Amino acid sequence: MVSGTGEKYGVHFLNFNFIETEIYVNRSLSESIRKAKRYLVFTSAKAVEGYLKNYDQTAMYSVQKNIFCLGGETLKAAEMICNASVKATAKDAASLADEIIKCNITDAVSFICGKSRREELPEMLKKNNISVEEIEIYQTCAAGKNIKENYAAVMFFSPSGAESFFQSNILKTDITCFCIGETTASSVNLHTYNQIIVAEEPTQQSMLNSIITHYSLQEKIIK
């Protein structure tokens, strides 16, 4: 959500949630996290939130964790994990897999993810002989709605949000799609031939900068 930060630039936002998220919290997950590998992988802030909710801070974690994660909100969330340090970040899941491969690690990694996680990252790691333990910690459900207001562009912040949007909406050919990363752009590309612009960094501010640059502050934008 951009929370109206574009108003001072003459950009108007309407915010709609197209997904609902349920984070799992239970003893089994807490045990899985306690036994997680020393290399942790996160591709969403929700995964980090789920990790922290199941993380027993009273337990002794003797091995410091090394984190690979996306930048932006995911990085901000990951920096809250105690006894851990961020080893590398990237703009999207495929690039993050490249960063992990470059590190030449010999251990397995624990991929903290949602039930509907995409295939790029685990497949790339497995092809490079890096074992992946997946810990599913949340699920997303579509909460689609038909948008009747006029708008010049749509901002997409996740692949699941894109999938939900296109279940209920068909874009006019002149509507531009702004995406927070390449993974989200790939999902959007499955549903439309419209112009897709990917933010330089996976952050809200970078998304806003992309919009300002593209429209020169003249268009109304809807999320």
N, C-alpha and C positions, 0 to 999 in steps of 0.2 A: 504494500500500500504506500502511496506517495504522500498521503496526508496533506494535500493541498500545497506542497512546497513550490509548485510552479506558479502560484497565483501572482507573485511579485514579478514574474517574467511575462505576464499576460497569457498564461496557459491555464485553462480550466480543466479540472479532473472530476470525473464521476467514478467512484470506487464500488466495485461489485466483487463479492467473494463467489468463486465458482467451484470451490472445493471445501469439504469439511474434513478435518483431521482428527483421528482418534489415536492418542498415544497409549501404548500398552504399559501398564505398571503391575508387575507381579514378582513373586519370589523366584520363579524360574528364570526370568530375564535378569534379575539382580545377580543370580548365580552365574549366568552366561557372561555378564559384564565383568564379574569378578575374575573369571577365567579367560577373559579376552586376551588376544595376542598383544605383544608390546607395540605393534604397529596398528593404529586405528585409522579408518578411512571414513570420511563424512562428505556427502554431497548435498546436504540440506541442513538448514538450521533446526528444522523439526527433529531430525535424527539426533542432533546434539542435545536438544531439549529432552528427548526420550532417554538418552543415555544418562543425563544428569538426574532425571527423575528416578531412575532405577539404580543409580550409583550410591552405594552404601558408604557414606563419608566416615563412618565410625570404624570401618574395616581397614586393615593394614594392606596397602598395595605396595609390595616391596619393589616391583619393577616399574620404573618410570615409563610412561607411554610416549610414543612418538606419533604425531598426528599428521596425516595428509588430508587436506580438505579444500573445498572451493573457497574463493575469496568472498568479500562482501559480508553479508549477514551470517553466513556459515562460519567464516573465520572469526568474527566477533563472538559468536556463541562458543566456538571451540576454545577460545582463549580463557574461558571460564572454567575449564576442566583442570582440576588440581593434579599435581604430580604428573604433568604432561607438558610437552613442548611441541610447537608446530614445526614440522620438518620441511614441508613444501606446500605451496598452494597453486591453484590453477583457475582458469576461467570457466572450464567445463569438465565434464566427467572424462572424456577421452584424453584431454590434455593432462588431467590429474593422473590418469593411468600412465601416461608417458613419464611424468615426474617420478612416479613410484618405480617404474622400470629403470630409469636412469640411476637410481640410488643403489642398484645392484644388491638389494637386500636378499638374504637367503631364507629368512623366516617367512611364515605365513602372515597374512594380514587379516584383521577383523573388519569387515565392512558393515558398519552400523547403518541400516537403511530402512526404507519403507517397504511395505508388501508389494507395491507396484513399481519398484525400482527398475530402471532401464538396464539393458544388457551390456552396453559398451564397456564399462569399466571392468566388471568381473571377467568378461570374455577376453579382453586384452591382457589382463594380468595372467590368466590361466594359460594363454597362448605363449606367454613368456616364462612359464614354469614357476609362477608365483601362486601359491595356494591361497584361496580366499575362503574365509569362514564368514558366512553371512548371519548377522543377528538382526532379524526383523523386529523393529521397535515401534512402528506406527503404520497406520493405513489411512489412505485418503479415499473419500467418496465424492462422486460428482454431485454438485449442487447447482446445476445449470439453470439458466433463466434466459428468456428471450429479451434482448435489449431493444427497446422501441425508440429511444432517443436518437437524434442525429449526432453523428460523431465523425471525426476525420481520421482517427487512428485507434488502434487497440494496443494496449501494453500487456505483454504476457510475462509472468514471473515464474512459471513452472510448466513442465510438460503436462502434468495432470490438469492444471488449470486450463491449458490450451485444449486438451481433449474434451473437457467439460464444456467449454465455450462453444466449440463447434458442434456439439450435440444439439444445441438449441438455436444456433445462429448461422446465417450465411452472409459472408461479407460481399459488399459491393466492390467492384474491381478497382475503384480509386481509393480504397481505404488501406492505409499503410499499417503494417504490423511491426511493433517494436518488441524485441525479445531480450531478456536479461542474460542469455547465454546461448551457445551453439546447440546444446541439447534441447533447450526449449524451442529454438528455431527449427530444429529437425522435426519436432512434433507439429509445429504450425505448418511447415512445408508439406506435410502429408494431407492437409485439408484445403490448401488454397494456393493459387498461383500469384497472389498479391505480393507486392514489394515487402520484403522482410529486412529490417535493420537490426543488427545485434549490437548491444552496448559494448563499449570497449572494456569495461570492467563489470563484474556481476554485482552492482550496487544500485540503489535507488537513484543516487545522484548522477551516476553515469547514464542511467536510463533517461533522466531528465535532460542531461546535456545533449543526448542524441536527438531528443525531440526538439529542443530549442534550436539546435544547429539545422535540423531538417526543415522546420517550419518557420524559422525566423520570427518566432514569437507570435504568429498571426492566427494559428489554428486552435480550435477547441479539441481537447483530447479526452477520451474516455478510457478508463481501465476496465 
